[in-house]
Amino acid sequence: MLDSFEKIPVRISQTPSDGVRLAARQIAILIKDKQALGLHCVLGLATGSTPIGLYAELVRLHKEEELSFKHVITFNLDEYYTIERDVYQSYWSFMHRHLFNHVDILQENIHIPNGELERDEVKKYCRQYEEKIEKAGGIDLQILGIGLNGHIGFNEPSSSLFSSTRLVTLENSTRLANARDFQSISQVPRMAITMGISTIMKAKKVFLFAWGNKAAIIAKSVEGQVTEQVPASLLQQHPDCTFFIDLSASVELTRFKSPWLAGGCEWTKRMIKRAVVNTSLKLNKPVLSLTTNDYNENGLSDLIVEKGDAYEINLQVYYMLRDSITGWPGGKPNVSIPTHPERSTPYPKRCLIFSPHPDDDIISMGGTFMRLVEQGHQVHVAYQTSGNIAVTDEFVTRFMDFAVGFEHLFEIDSNKSQKILAEAKEYLSSKRLHQTDSPDIRAIKGLIRRCEAKATARYAGLKDEQIHFLNLPFYETGTIEKRPLSEKDIEITMQLLRKIQPHQVYCAGDLADPHGTHKVCLDIVFESMKRLKDAGDDWVKDCWVWLYKGAWQEWDIDEIEMAIPMSPDQVVKKRFGIFIHQSQKDAVPFQGSDTREFWQRAEVRNAGTADLYAQLGMTKYAAMEAFVRWHY
Ligand code: F6R
């Protein structure tokens, strides 16, 4: 039975891999059942970052459990227009890379819209695409992702319910989101050929997948009004549609966001905090000013019945908020404050900051980083990946020019570096639009970021021996798609942890990273810590792990367990620290959908957290960085 708020059945799994396994099993059954009847199974397929895991699981089922695709016919939802079929970013390449090259599907059964057509051929082609689907017996199962604006396929908001396969113009927000696959937004095609909404609605069964940062649009699609402005909401009218989402993508559903509205909830401390904070922000009233009436009129009468007085509840939440604020991220030495987020002993602490990319430390926790150093802790920073794909080609020749000039200046034989510079120039000048960099160019780009990171860490007060570059191998693909984490990644990380034996670890708890790099980096730290604990490393018991969010968003205010205030001067000091990352200023390659510079994002976000605390009735600071503790 559907929850009253949810108009589409939703399968929520702990992680994307769990969801993918569940769905892949159902797809395998469908394929086998049809095959047993001597029929083809017709699958509608999607591209994008979402279904990659699903295709990997289908490939696994093919290789390990004899799932055959010989009787499968596929129709892809969409393709950029125009795009050459063979370039890395085409959906044709994507599908072959992730699925078709690894299973026994027959080439003639694969259909992907053609992005190379002449303009005057497109209309007819689209009509024929629809006819081919019909001729194949219609789509048995349509797989979908969802855009942040609710698009399905490339049916952008306002697409008609009756639309069929056609040429469409992509919204700017979609082009920005997809810019992560291209060097820059200007290279993202402006149009696409996509199946229409009616094509999708005709599928007998629909599975839509969403992971990570899609929570807001998922809630709108599942619980909101059916409207062409949110194309995925039209699926509420499909007779057999299921959404497969992970925990992160589920958090805006009423049953999680405001479970007290979805019928009964357990009033744990955390739940009380969330309910009161939400109500306080909604009514724009400080926590201590909420009345019994406010509780009753905002779905919280249950809480009043259970806990009695509004005033008592207000106070309880007020103290929780107040106690999360501290200027001592490493704990305040020589005093005992049981409600403080961190322990006062040992002092000083050994702190290890993991930074997925070379600038996440300063962007996401620069103020805290500098405070830890100033307060006498022994701080180490570990840059987990080289971050090389986010450097433009221009930087390569600029720095190579410097290297050659440096040698020339000091009469060092510069023949070798001149040769490397000449080769780099030659390579870059003949580089094709979507071509991946050579290992040499990648190495130079990595070096540029490494120097910037070193300079920033020094600026924060670290000595060179406190700065570590892990160069985790999972990242080194030269493209936006990364490998899954490997034993080597964990080994490297465990080695560093063992060497430092930190009392505090900071890492990016960011599940909404559009490239997925933060998530893999986090999984690597978690796995390493768990293994060290299981191996009986004693220091692990006394090591607290604090999670900061990456550059894209902040923790919800009710989740925050440690908030570090910053003075206006500290805000400026952090800004200059971010500026050191020159290769990341202005437009960076693979920027994604947010066009603001990193220092701007950081300042808006840190000031926003401080504002929210102030709205709730706390002291107003200029800015705040926020952390959540991970218990393992
Ligand atoms: C791709 C497609 C799009 C994507 C959507 C989400 O074939 O049809 O609708 O599913 O843009 O993209 P990701 O999964 O990259 O977030």
Residues whose N, C-alpha, C, O or C-beta is under 5 A from the ligand:
A	BS01	F6R	A46 T47 G48 S49 T50 L77 D78 L144 G145 I146 G147 H151 I152 G153 F154
